[in-house]
């Protein structure tokens, strides 16, 4: 089963990478107010139970993939998105 | 003459200040030894621990995020929870935050540039082992060299840290990385674990330009000596 985790800097957290990307885009002439840069983790999991997979990925996020103090995360399971 | 206390310097793949830390600790009267990240146990008679600077596991994911799961970290955690003195320098600070042994997190510098220079620091409290050799309000000059040194705590955590006096060092004058409240070092609630972004191990010999780091590291060595007596 394939899954994707999107990890973002939380709202209000200083994101210098996003700021640098935003100002580069503005320099190129794009009308960009703000850019935020996060991280994508693509996973390939064993098993086929979406509920179990989601529960497992939640644990992965809390333990390693995201730091809850500074980052938020979103999980999507291929073919099982509500 | 009391025996030199054994201080373990934990070596992760990508640590690069481990040898400097060990050299400095030896010069300040400790018996430094190395512990490898894959070890399950600390060296015999470990009475103090340094988590050194560097780029453990390439800083992949987030600085310190992967190192916190190294096998040795269970022993470090147990040692810290038993009251043993633990000092995390730079990457070591990041690892201690990720491991939950210290509050807060370290984010990329506000400027996105790697900063490498001596910075002035202000000592906020001296009733801790790590700063017992300093005076309250003393100005120290110790080098920093990091890309991810922007200390972050949300408003609630920051208020808690200030109320508990867990901020030990602040940048004095210009803030080099965007850290909240100019924080350069924090301690845990019990005062036996401290993390700091500046590198005291690079400032122990006046011949090399600065020796204020010796005050901090000597504090750790003193605490290790005391811990060895308690443990004996």
Interface residues (C-beta under 8 A of the other chain):
Chain A: X9 X13 X14 X16 X17 X20 X39 X64 X65 X67 X69 X70
Chain B: X61 X62 X65 X66 X69 X98 X104 X105 X107 X108 X109 X110 X111 X112 X150 X152 X153 X154 X157 X178
